[in-house]
């Protein structure tokens, strides 16, 4: 299967599969595996640990000679030097998210970078195009992580945006295999992004307990939290998230849900699943084994090709 | 475009597009237009008005010589004679929903009917197959109407079920055009069901105000109500549903949400959008004009074919 579309050409990748920029997780070990397998590895900055990120980017250059990108999650990265930082690192591809697409776009593009913005609605997609982005990551509400409280699902959002914009689209939310990749392409995407699938990968640095929780999850085992406020989040069902789901309703007086991430490391790397919140998409219910990234990508491509052949028959 | 798959053969239709069984709406005027356009029109029984339904079925025989079906929404049809009623009407295709798939399946199949059950999770899909159904309507949470409180979206649910069952699948939830039909087929369906698109159709009997509200809706203009109880519902955003969304949370003490449907006729046919609840899927944000059913089906088929060609290129 040879992919050749606007996104493989623009990103310089063999396979139009992008790894999502999960905070603390999307670092060199995982991202280099994705880039080496022909996809697009992304380094996160949402942890805010820019000194560490600098080392991770240096590691990337040791671990792969393939393209990779960096995500700037604007709501979480408060360092005003983030753009200079990314440019100075020699990064060529940036996704911006969780903020005004106009904020960094001009500066990044002036420095020669390719800039995509992550959007959860048509309105935000049009605003990003207006700001001059090169493309969009269109993110459906079934995906994991921090979400727009008014969650629109991939089956609705993706064709809605695709019909209204001419820039290339990376589809996120619900994507985990070749069938879903083919569906996303039918809806108008030219690449897909995988988050939860990559969290579960062999090269993902998260604690085995988190991976085991993904394997054990059924498709009903994520909860959509805090949707009367912002940011909303989709996360694995735990005792904590079941409690939070019922508490984070109108009239809630407790600490902001983001306070839970002060203990992120205890969950992410310590394996205490009740210490914080394990962000996850509904695709957790479709993930039944831990696989190396290369196998995930190869199987996705093979199933994509098989699906297109089946549609032709 | 000639469709020829298990579902066109099993249902005897030219086009594998099924119209959803909306209470009060899915009657002869709308359903005959769908059957005459090559799809599968369905008559509802969830209104409970069986004397009227009998007349509607008689009307169907005047208005079309094509196949049509009947839905039995088990939670809403309390008449114990419903199965005898459907068999006596000479119906050949039944979808059952909102209840135990084993309840009516054996009796309906013994009478020679084809029986599909509507399922919102993998567990319910496996239970329906175990009960002996001929096929499944796999319904994602982005769709309108009464829903499982633990909503799983089409992009996740459909491939999950398709990989685990061998019976044919009708995909529902998020389907409104040829792109989404092609995506559903990529995910494993052999037919699609449209609800909100059919509510908006020229032949739909609902008041113009409801159709206008669909045309005006953005993709964020449906709300998912009552998901701490059952049934949950997805409906258009109105003053009433915005209030209900905030009220129907843990600790709610008011009347059950179903009490709102005592006034359904005032909304459905009287046009008072605050009198009851206008059930609707997120696809409302993708519907921009009122079209005759035949045009909806013809355009969907043409766009489906075009999408498959695009995927091949």
Interface residues (C-beta under 8 A of the other chain):
Chain A: X121 X122 X123 X140 X141 X142 X150 X152 X153 X154 X155 X156 X157 X159 X160 X162 X173 X174 X175 X177 X179 X180 X182 X183 X184 X185 X186 X187 X188 X218 X219 X220 X228 X246 X249 X250 X281 X282 X283 X285 X286 X307 X308 X311 X312
Chain B: X121 X122 X123 X140 X141 X142 X150 X152 X153 X154 X155 X156 X157 X159 X160 X162 X173 X174 X175 X177 X179 X180 X182 X183 X184 X185 X186 X187 X188 X218 X219 X220 X228 X246 X249 X250 X281 X282 X283 X285 X286 X307 X308 X311 X312
